[in-house]
């Protein structure tokens, strides 16, 4: 087995954790997330990383070639070895989100405004839910 064969056989151990529960845990080929420093794609063998999530969605391609998107508007991503931890106060699988309901929530959040930290957080969550549901659909 060559070095490239060994590298391609590796996978990531991924955990997407919300404040109250583990949203998803398993093995993946790649994880893509947007951080304050830009988009980052994590493959096996990635350098250690600690980043602040921004943009609201995390994309994962599992070792079984399943693809999913999760809404995770605020939180952190940590990479150490081949372990990826995504820690977010709110996280939800895109395929579990009702797109029409998410769009109504976004309209309501936009109408309310972002004059407070709570309003800004509500708007970020609503935007992330819509993006995740659209990408999952």
C-alpha positions in Angstrom: 0.0 0.0 0.0 1.5 3.4 -1.0 1.5 6.5 1.1 -1.4 8.0 -1.0 -3.4 4.8 -0.5 -2.9 5.1 3.3 -4.0 8.7 3.3 -7.1 8.0 1.2 -8.2 5.3 3.6 -8.3 7.7 6.5 -11.5 9.5 7.7 -12.6 12.1 10.1 -14.4 11.5 13.4 -17.0 14.3 13.5 -19.2 15.5 16.3 -21.8 18.2 15.8 -23.0 19.2 19.3 -25.6 21.7 20.3 -26.0 23.1 23.8 -28.5 20.4 24.8 -27.7 17.4 22.6 -25.4 15.7 20.1 -27.0 16.5 16.7 -24.8 14.2 14.7 -21.7 12.0 15.3 -20.0 9.8 12.8 -17.2 9.3 10.2 -16.8 11.7 7.3 -14.6 12.3 4.3 -14.8 16.1 4.4 -16.4 18.8 6.5 -16.9 22.3 5.1 -17.7 25.3 7.3 -17.5 29.1 7.1 -15.4 30.7 9.8 -14.6 34.4 10.5 -11.4 33.7 8.5 -13.4 32.4 5.5 -14.5 29.0 4.2 -12.6 26.0 5.4 -12.6 22.4 4.1 -11.4 19.8 6.5 -9.9 16.6 5.1 -8.1 13.8 7.0 -4.7 15.0 8.0 -5.7 18.7 8.4 -3.6 20.9 10.5 -5.0 21.7 14.0 -7.6 24.5 13.9 -9.8 26.4 16.2 -12.2 28.7 14.5 -15.3 30.8 15.1 -18.3 29.8 12.9 -19.9 32.4 10.7 -22.4 32.0 7.9 -24.6 29.5 9.6 -24.1 26.1 7.8 -21.8 23.2 8.1 -21.6 20.6 5.3 -20.5 17.0 5.7 -19.8 14.2 3.3 -19.8 10.9 5.2 -17.7 7.9 4.5 -20.9 6.3 3.0 -21.1 9.2 0.5 -24.1 10.7 2.2 -24.2 14.4 2.2 -25.9 16.6 4.8 -26.1 20.3 5.8 -26.7 21.5 9.3 -27.7 24.9 10.5 -25.1 26.1 13.1 -25.1 29.9 13.1 -22.9 30.5 16.1 -20.2 28.4 17.6 -16.8 26.9 17.2 -15.0 24.4 15.0 -12.1 22.5 16.4 -9.8 20.2 14.5 -7.2 18.0 16.3 -5.7 15.0 14.6 -8.6 13.6 12.5 -11.2 14.7 15.1 -13.6 17.5 14.2 -15.8 19.0 16.8 -18.5 21.6 15.9 -19.9 23.2 19.0 -22.9 25.5 18.6 -25.5 26.9 20.9 -28.2 26.0 18.3 -27.7 23.3 15.7 -30.2 21.5 13.5 -30.0 19.1 10.6 -31.2 20.8 7.3 -33.4 17.8 6.4 -35.3 18.2 9.7 -36.1 21.9 9.0 -39.5 22.8 7.5 -38.4 25.3 4.8 -41.7 27.2 4.7 -41.7 27.6 8.5 -38.1 28.7 8.4 -38.8 31.3 5.8 -41.7 32.7 7.9 -39.4 32.8 10.9 -36.9 34.7 8.8 -39.5 37.2 7.7 -40.6 37.7 11.3 -37.0 38.2 12.4 -36.3 40.7 9.7 -39.5 42.6 10.5 -38.6 42.7 14.2 -35.2 44.2 13.5 -31.8 43.6 15.1 -31.8 46.5 17.6 -30.8 44.1 20.4 -28.3 41.2 20.7 -31.3 38.8 21.0 -32.8 40.2 17.8 -29.5 39.8 16.0 -29.1 36.2 17.2 -32.7 35.4 16.2 -32.0 36.8 12.7 -28.7 34.7 12.3 -30.5 31.6 13.4 -33.4 32.1 11.0 -31.0 32.8 8.1 -29.0 29.7 8.9 -32.1 27.5 9.1 -33.3 28.7 5.7 -29.9 28.1 4.1 -29.5 24.7 5.6 -33.1 23.6 4.6 -32.5 24.9 1.0 -29.2 23.1 0.6 -30.6 19.9 2.1 -33.7 20.0 -0.1 
